[in-house]
Every structure is written in structure tokens, then in C-alpha cells.
Amino acid sequence: MGDAVVHCIETQVHGPDYRHVRAFVLLDDLSGLAVFDRFRAGHRPLTAEGFLHLDAGVTVALDPSRRVFGLRDERRLQIVPHAISGRLGDLALSRASFGPRENHGAPAGPVLRYGLSGTGILAGGLLIASSAGGVSRLAAAIEEEAFRSALTD
């Protein structure tokens, strides 16, 4: 797939009523990563939520185009939600709330939550890169037929 490699893992973690695949797209120079989930459940309505937990030292901002920016010191991360099948729903930021044992005393970081909805099949996730060029390369990789076939077949 050009300058990216794709790894797909089929799981049953969501139960026997759902066929689930998680796909990871890694740019060869490690400047970007995409994580996508595909859910299939006959012809029933489906909804799913995804969560991205970030380090407590990261400042996160949303822009009107639904692009998310993570900033820490001089480093910048661009995060773009993307749906292949179904519709993107809510996109929200919050702080994780852990009990004292769950996070080993570390401060809670920002959490990006995004939703997907549709009927029969959902496929979507996040493009995460250190530059706009990395986001473009990830977007090109997930537009390739080989990637779409892995998620929708």
C-alpha cells in the first residue's frame, strides 16, 4: 500500500452477534498511524463509540472542520476522524476519570470520544499524524481498494 503497511485483526471481543475487525495503518517512516474498526451485524442498526486516551501533558483542541490537534511542548499531533461506512456522530473531548488504583496515581489525560452509526456495517476510525503531509498519506492509504476491501468484505 504505497508507503504504508496494514495489519488487520479479526476479533470476537464484542460478542458473537458482531463481526469485528480492527485495522492498523502504519506509515513506513512512523510519522502516522490510522486505527479503524469495522462492525458487521446483519441488517440491524448499529452504533459504536471510539476513544483515544492521550497523555496528561497534551493540550487538545478541536477546530470547526472536526480536526483535532494535540500539542505538547513543540510537538504537534493532528487527529482526523473518518468514516468509511456509516456516519460520524458526536466528537467530544473530556478528561479521563480514574479511581486511585486504576491509573497508578498518574494524572488523567484528555480523552477524545467519537461515535459512528449506521445499518448493517460500520467502518471508521482515526488518522493520527505528526504533520498535514502524514494525514494526507494516511488518507491516501485508506482510500486504496485493498484497505477498503479488508474492512468491508
C-alpha positions as CSV (number, residue, x, y, z in Angstrom):
1,M,0.0,0.0,0.0
2,G,2.4,2.7,-1.1
3,D,4.4,3.9,1.9
4,A,2.2,2.3,4.5
5,V,1.7,-1.2,5.9
6,V,-1.7,-2.5,7.1
7,H,-2.4,-5.1,9.8
8,C,-5.9,-6.4,10.3
9,I,-7.1,-8.4,13.4
10,E,-10.5,-10.1,13.4
11,T,-11.9,-10.3,17.0
12,Q,-14.9,-11.6,18.9
13,V,-14.4,-9.2,21.7
14,H,-17.9,-7.6,21.1
15,G,-19.7,-10.9,21.2
16,P,-21.0,-13.5,18.7
17,D,-23.6,-11.1,17.2
18,Y,-20.9,-8.8,15.7
19,R,-18.2,-9.5,13.2
20,H,-15.4,-7.1,14.2
21,V,-12.1,-6.2,12.5
22,R,-9.5,-3.7,13.8
23,A,-7.1,-2.4,11.2
24,F,-3.9,-0.5,11.8
25,V,-2.2,1.5,9.1
26,L,1.4,2.5,9.8
27,L,3.4,4.9,7.6
28,D,6.8,3.5,6.8
29,D,8.6,6.4,8.4
30,L,6.4,6.1,11.6
31,S,5.1,9.7,11.2
32,G,1.5,8.5,11.2
33,L,-0.9,5.8,12.3
34,A,-4.6,5.1,11.5
35,V,-6.8,2.9,13.6
36,F,-10.1,1.7,12.2
37,D,-12.8,-0.6,13.4
38,R,-15.4,-2.4,11.3
39,F,-18.5,-3.9,12.8
40,R,-21.0,-6.1,10.9
41,A,-24.3,-7.2,12.3
42,G,-26.7,-8.3,9.6
43,H,-29.2,-5.6,8.7
44,R,-29.6,-4.2,12.2
45,P,-29.0,-0.6,13.3
46,L,-25.5,-0.2,14.8
47,T,-23.8,2.4,16.9
48,A,-20.3,2.4,18.2
49,E,-18.0,4.7,20.2
50,G,-14.3,5.0,19.9
51,F,-11.9,6.5,22.5
52,L,-8.4,7.9,22.2
53,H,-6.7,8.5,25.5
54,L,-3.8,11.0,25.5
55,D,-1.1,11.8,28.0
56,A,-2.0,14.3,30.7
57,G,0.7,16.7,29.4
58,V,-1.1,17.0,26.0
59,T,-3.3,20.1,25.3
60,V,-6.1,19.2,22.8
61,A,-8.1,21.5,20.6
62,L,-10.9,20.9,18.1
63,D,-11.4,23.1,15.0
64,P,-14.7,23.7,13.1
65,S,-13.8,21.0,10.5
66,R,-13.7,18.4,13.2
67,R,-9.9,18.1,13.1
68,V,-8.3,17.6,16.4
69,F,-4.9,19.0,17.4
70,G,-2.7,17.7,20.2
71,L,0.1,19.9,21.4
72,R,2.9,19.1,23.8
73,D,5.9,21.4,24.0
74,E,7.0,22.0,20.4
75,R,5.4,18.8,19.1
76,R,2.1,18.8,17.3
77,L,-0.3,15.9,16.5
78,Q,-3.1,16.0,14.0
79,I,-6.1,13.7,14.6
80,V,-8.8,13.3,12.0
81,P,-12.0,11.2,12.5
82,H,-13.0,9.4,9.3
83,A,-16.0,7.1,8.4
84,I,-15.8,4.6,5.5
85,S,-19.2,3.1,6.1
86,G,-21.8,4.7,8.3
87,R,-21.9,8.2,9.7
88,L,-19.7,10.0,12.1
89,G,-21.6,11.2,15.1
90,D,-20.5,13.0,18.2
91,L,-16.9,14.2,18.6
92,A,-16.1,15.3,22.1
93,L,-13.2,15.9,24.5
94,S,-13.2,15.1,28.2
95,R,-10.8,14.2,30.9
96,A,-10.5,10.6,31.9
97,S,-11.7,9.8,35.4
98,F,-9.8,7.1,37.1
99,G,-10.0,5.8,40.6
100,P,-6.7,5.9,42.6
101,R,-5.8,2.3,41.7
102,E,-6.8,2.4,38.0
103,N,-4.2,4.9,36.8
104,H,-1.5,4.2,39.4
105,G,-1.6,7.8,40.7
106,A,-0.8,9.4,37.3
107,P,-2.9,12.4,36.4
108,A,-5.8,11.8,34.0
109,G,-5.3,13.0,30.4
110,P,-7.6,14.2,27.7
111,V,-9.9,11.6,26.0
112,L,-11.2,12.1,22.5
113,R,-14.6,10.3,22.0
114,Y,-16.2,9.8,18.6
115,G,-19.3,8.0,17.5
116,L,-20.3,6.0,14.4
117,S,-23.8,4.9,13.4
118,G,-25.4,3.1,10.5
119,T,-27.2,-0.1,9.5
120,G,-25.6,-3.5,9.0
121,I,-22.0,-2.3,8.7
122,L,-19.9,0.4,10.3
123,A,-16.3,1.2,9.5
124,G,-14.4,4.2,10.8
125,G,-11.7,5.4,13.0
126,L,-8.9,8.0,13.4
127,L,-6.0,9.2,11.3
128,I,-3.2,10.3,13.6
129,A,0.0,12.0,12.3
130,S,2.7,14.5,13.2
131,S,2.0,16.7,10.1
132,A,-0.6,17.5,7.5
133,G,1.5,15.5,5.0
134,G,1.3,12.5,7.2
135,V,-2.5,12.9,7.4
136,S,-2.7,13.1,3.6
137,R,-0.6,10.0,3.2
138,L,-2.8,8.1,5.6
139,A,-5.9,9.3,3.9
140,A,-4.5,8.0,0.6
141,A,-3.7,4.6,2.1
142,I,-7.3,4.1,3.5
143,E,-8.7,5.1,0.1
144,E,-6.9,2.3,-1.6
145,E,-9.1,-0.6,-2.7
146,A,-7.0,-3.2,-0.7
147,F,-7.7,-1.4,2.6
148,R,-11.4,-0.9,1.9
149,S,-11.8,-4.5,0.9
150,A,-10.2,-5.6,4.1
151,L,-12.8,-3.6,6.1
152,T,-15.9,-4.2,4.1
153,D,-15.6,-7.8,2.9
